[in-house]
Amino acid sequence: MSMYFNEAHALPSDRRALPARTPQYNSWQMLLRRWRRWTERSRQRCALRDLADDKHLLDDLGLTREEALDEANRPFWE
């Protein structure tokens, strides 16, 4: 059985009329992801600040005390 297409059944020529094929990220999801990343950086830098007084742990990391404190005192968004 063959089927004929008329204008009522034709595919839209304008691509904007087609539904999006990729998922659109919600701005709340993006903000939550960014907040989690900032929180994790802040936590890691606080831990590094605590390690700055232990020479043996800094030697294991390959950092000097000044390098560790410089990294620990950076803002969380960098």
N, C-alpha and C positions, 0 to 999 in steps of 0.2 A: 504494500500500500504506500503510495507516494503522498507526500504532504506538500502543499503549496503554501508559501508565505506571502501574505499581503502586508500592507503597511501596518496593520494592527498587531501583527506578530513579528514584525521586523525587530532586529536587535538595535539598540540605540547607537547612533553614530557618535554621540558625544560621550567621551570616556568619563566625564564627571557624573554622568547618570548611573554608571555602574557602581556597585557597592565596593568599598575598599577591601582589598585582599590582605593587607597587612594589618595586624592589630595596632590600634592607636593607644599610646600610653597615656594614662591619666596623669594630669599634673600633680595630683596628690601622691601618686606612686613615685614620681620623680622627686618630689620634695621629701618623701619618706626615705628614699634611697640616699639622697644627699645628706639628710640629717643623720642617718646611720653611719655614713662614711665619716662625717665630722666627729661624731661621738667616738668612733673607733680610733681616729687619729688623736683625739684629745686623751683617750685612755692610754694609748701607747706612749704618747709624749710624757704623760705623768709617770708612767713606769720607767721611762728612760731617765727622767729627772731623779727618780729614787735610786737608780743604778749609778748615777754620776759620781758618787762617793766611794764606790767599790772598784778599785783599780784592777783587780783580777777579772771581774766581769767585763769591764771596758776593754781589757786586752783581748778577751775572747771575741768580742764584737769588732775589734780592730778600730776602736775609736779612742780619741783623747778625751779628757774631761771637758775641755772647752768645746770640742765638736758635739759632744753629747748634750751639753747645756744649750748650745746654739740651736740644735734641732729641737730640744725640749721646749724652748721658749718661743718657737715660731707660732703664729696664730693657727687655729684649728682649720681654717679654710685654705691654707696653703699646702 
